[in-house]
Amino acid sequence: QVQLVESGGGLVQAGGSLRLSCVVSGSTFTINAMGWDRQAPGKQRELVAIIGSRGNTNYADSVKGRFTISRNNANNTVYLQMNSLKPEDTAVYYCRDYGGGWGQGTQVTVSS
């Protein structure tokens, strides 16, 4: 059974930074693409960033240049470094294993 556990969310002022972590177990982590999605109140869930098994990355236009996704295959962890945060980044952030599985989500709130 795949389990994904996120951490690192919280409340931050606009312009600040947060780093999200997601520890994955029960997965073929090293060969799976991993990603972060988010869902703001009243909006659909959207892709934020994705990283392939070889480290290739892709980002939503709204976060390019501010967010960085990375992974550590030695400890089955994927990260999302978020800089220059904006109030519109406020959402629940979900870790996703493209081999099958989602985390429970972690709240990120950016105050203006």
C-alpha positions as CSV (number, residue, x, y, z in Angstrom):
1,Q,0.0,0.0,0.0
2,V,1.4,3.4,-1.1
3,Q,1.6,6.0,1.6
4,L,2.6,9.6,1.1
5,V,3.1,11.9,4.1
6,E,3.5,15.7,3.5
7,S,4.9,18.2,5.9
8,G,6.2,21.8,5.9
9,G,3.0,23.8,5.3
10,G,2.1,26.8,7.3
11,L,1.4,30.5,7.4
12,V,3.8,32.9,5.8
13,Q,3.8,36.5,4.7
14,A,3.9,37.4,1.1
15,G,7.4,37.3,-0.2
16,G,8.4,34.6,2.2
17,S,9.4,31.0,1.6
18,L,8.3,27.5,2.6
19,R,9.7,24.1,1.9
20,L,7.3,21.1,1.6
21,S,8.4,17.5,2.0
22,C,6.7,14.3,1.1
23,V,8.0,10.9,2.3
24,V,6.7,8.0,0.3
25,S,6.5,4.3,1.3
26,G,5.3,1.2,-0.4
27,S,6.0,2.6,-3.9
28,T,8.3,2.0,-6.7
29,F,9.5,5.5,-5.9
30,T,12.7,5.6,-7.9
31,I,11.0,4.8,-11.2
32,N,7.9,6.9,-10.7
33,A,7.3,10.5,-11.7
34,M,6.3,12.5,-8.6
35,G,4.5,15.8,-8.4
36,W,2.8,18.5,-6.3
37,D,-0.7,19.7,-7.0
38,R,-2.7,22.3,-5.1
39,Q,-6.3,23.2,-4.5
40,A,-7.5,26.6,-3.4
41,P,-11.0,27.1,-1.9
42,G,-13.7,27.0,-4.6
43,K,-11.2,26.1,-7.3
44,Q,-10.2,22.9,-9.1
45,R,-7.1,21.0,-8.2
46,E,-4.2,22.0,-10.4
47,L,-0.7,20.7,-11.2
48,V,2.0,22.8,-9.6
49,A,5.2,20.8,-10.5
50,I,6.3,17.4,-11.7
51,I,9.6,15.6,-11.6
52,G,10.5,12.5,-13.6
53,S,12.5,9.6,-12.4
54,R,15.6,11.1,-14.1
55,G,15.1,14.5,-12.5
56,N,13.5,16.3,-15.4
57,T,11.0,18.9,-14.2
58,N,8.0,20.9,-15.4
59,Y,6.1,23.7,-13.7
60,A,2.8,25.5,-14.0
61,D,3.3,28.9,-15.5
62,S,2.1,30.6,-12.3
63,V,5.0,29.2,-10.3
64,K,7.9,29.2,-12.8
65,G,11.0,30.9,-11.4
66,R,9.6,30.8,-7.8
67,F,9.1,27.1,-7.0
68,T,11.6,24.3,-7.3
69,I,10.7,20.6,-7.2
70,S,13.4,18.0,-6.3
71,R,13.7,14.5,-5.1
72,N,16.0,12.3,-3.1
73,N,15.7,8.7,-4.2
74,A,17.9,7.5,-1.3
75,N,15.2,8.4,1.2
76,N,12.1,8.3,-1.0
77,T,11.4,12.0,-0.5
78,V,10.2,14.7,-2.9
79,Y,10.4,18.4,-2.0
80,L,8.9,21.6,-3.1
81,Q,10.8,24.8,-2.4
82,M,8.5,27.8,-2.6
83,N,10.0,31.2,-2.7
84,S,8.5,34.7,-3.3
85,L,5.2,33.4,-2.1
86,K,2.0,35.3,-3.1
87,P,-1.4,35.3,-1.5
88,E,-2.7,33.5,-4.6
89,D,-0.5,30.6,-3.7
90,T,-2.7,29.9,-0.7
91,A,-4.1,26.3,-1.1
92,V,-3.9,22.8,0.2
93,Y,-0.8,21.2,-1.4
94,Y,-0.9,17.5,-2.3
95,C,2.0,15.2,-3.1
96,R,1.3,12.8,-5.9
97,D,3.0,9.5,-6.9
98,Y,2.2,9.0,-10.6
99,G,2.6,5.3,-10.0
100,G,-0.6,5.6,-7.9
101,G,-1.2,7.5,-4.7
102,W,-1.9,10.9,-3.1
103,G,-0.9,12.5,0.2
104,Q,-3.4,13.9,2.6
105,G,-2.5,17.4,1.9
106,T,-0.8,20.3,3.7
107,Q,-2.2,23.8,4.1
108,V,-0.2,26.7,2.8
109,T,-1.5,30.2,3.7
110,V,0.2,33.3,2.4
111,S,-0.9,36.6,4.0
112,S,-0.7,39.9,2.3
